[in-house]
Amino acid sequence: MQGKIKSLLNCKVREMTLEESKLFLMLMMAEKNLDGIKNIDKKLKEDNFFPYMVMLKRLEAFKQLHSPTLDIDIAPQILCAMLSKNPAQVVMWAYTLNDLFVHLGRKVTLSDFIDAFPMGIPEEDEYRALWDLQKARKETDSCCTDNMIDDFSNWSLPDGKKD
């Protein structure tokens, strides 16, 4: 299921804060009304909300280059972008959503996110540890960047094959 780099799936988790829980509930309610979630998506795009723009661009680039069937609902993309405290976390969430898509073999929904993270979201130390693990080591990794997660050949593909 997982690409060459460990994703946020199966990490140690913490409970969501009150603010994170409110965000989650707002997205669940908005998802019930297609216009509601589209309005949130539109507003984030109009405001050029940086974490969301990184999420959209990363998933779109991977879809165009490697995985035309990649399909992730808007709500989990928004949630993951808004949970992220920096661009590195956004990229890790995009990678994780792709892994979830490959595992499920179908569109990823907010309900799938709940099933994947039933006890909470990753602890801050988990983000740091995973980010450090994916750092390219020049002597052993044939990667064109300092971050292996930036090299799409490390991401899982729907058919389970790598580029």
N, C-alpha and C positions, 0 to 999 in steps of 0.2 A: 504494500500500500504506500509506504512512505518513500520519498525521494532519497537522494544521497545524504541529505542533511536532516537531522531530527526536527520535527515540527513541534508546535505547542501542544499537540494532542498527547495525553498521558503525562503531563507535567504535574508537579505539585501545585495545588490550587489554594486560593483563599476565597472567602465569601466576598460577594460584591458589596461595595459601599452603598449607602443610601442613594447617592447621586447616580451611581452606575445602575442600581436596581430601577430607579425612576426612568432612566434612559431606556433600559430594556423593556419596561412595561409600556412606555410611550410608543416604542417601535412595534411591539406586539399589537397594540390597539390600532396604530396607523396602518399596519399590514392588513387588518381586517377590511379596511377601506382603501382600495387601490389608489384613489386620489390622494389619500393621506400620506402614503409612503412616497408617492411621486412628488408631492409638494415638498416633503423633507429633502428628497434627492435634489429637486430643482433649487431649493433655497441654499443647500450646501454648495452646489455648483455655482450659483450666482455669487455667493460670498467667497468663492474660491477657497473653501475650507481646506487648508493644506493637507492634513492627514487623509481626508477623503479623496482628494485629487491624486495623491500618491497611490492609494488603494486602487482607484479606477484605472490609472495609467499602467500600473504594474500588471493587473489582471488582464487588461486589454492587450498589452504587449505580449504576454504569454499566450493568450488565446490566438492572436494573429500569427505568431511565429511557430507555435508548437501544438496547440490544442484547440482546434476550432469548435469542439463540442463543449468546452468549459462553460458551465452555466451555474451562476450563483445569484440568488435573489438579492435585491437591493438592500433589504433589512440587515442581513448578516454583514454585508460590506460596510454599511453605515455604522453598525454597532462596533465592529472591530476597529474601524478608523477612529471612532470616538473614544474607545477604550485605550487607545495608544497614546503614550506620553511623548513619543519621538518617532521620526521616520523609520528607524530600525525596527521598532515594534510594529509599525504598519506593514512593513515588508514581511516580517515574520508571520503576521496574521494572514496576509495574502497567500503566502506559501502554505500555511495551515489550511486555509479554505480550499486551496487546490488539492491538498492531500485528502481532505474530507470528500471532495467531489470524486476523486479517483476511487476512494474506498466505497462510496455509496453507488457509484456508477450512474448517477443521475443528478439533477439540479439540487443544489444545497439551499435549504430554507432556514428560517430562524428556528424552527422546531428541531432541525438537525443540529444546529448549534447548541441548543438546550441539551439534546441527547449526548453530544460530544463533551459538554462541560456541565454535567448535572450538579456538581458540588461547588462550582465557582469558576473563577478565571485564574490564569497563571499568576503565581507570586512574582514579585519584582525580581527576586534572585534568579528565577527560572529564565526570564527574558535575558538577563545579563549572561547567564551560563550558556544558553543556547547561542547567543550572539557570538560569544567567544569561541565556541566550538566550530562555528561555520567560517571563522576567519581563515583565509587561504594561507597556507604555508608554502612559500615560494619553492622550497626544495622538493616538496612532495605533491603539490596540487598543480595540475595543469589548468589553471584558471586565469582568465584575462583580467581579473579584478582582485582587490583585497578581500572581497566578501564573496564566498562561494554561492551564497543565496542570490547574488546578482547575476550569476551565470545560469541561464534557464536550462542548460543541459543537466543540471543537478535536480531539477524538478521532476516529479512523477508525471507520467502520461497516462491517459485513460486506459490504454491497452496494456499498461504495465511495463512497457519498454522505455528505454532511455534513448535520447538522440544519438 
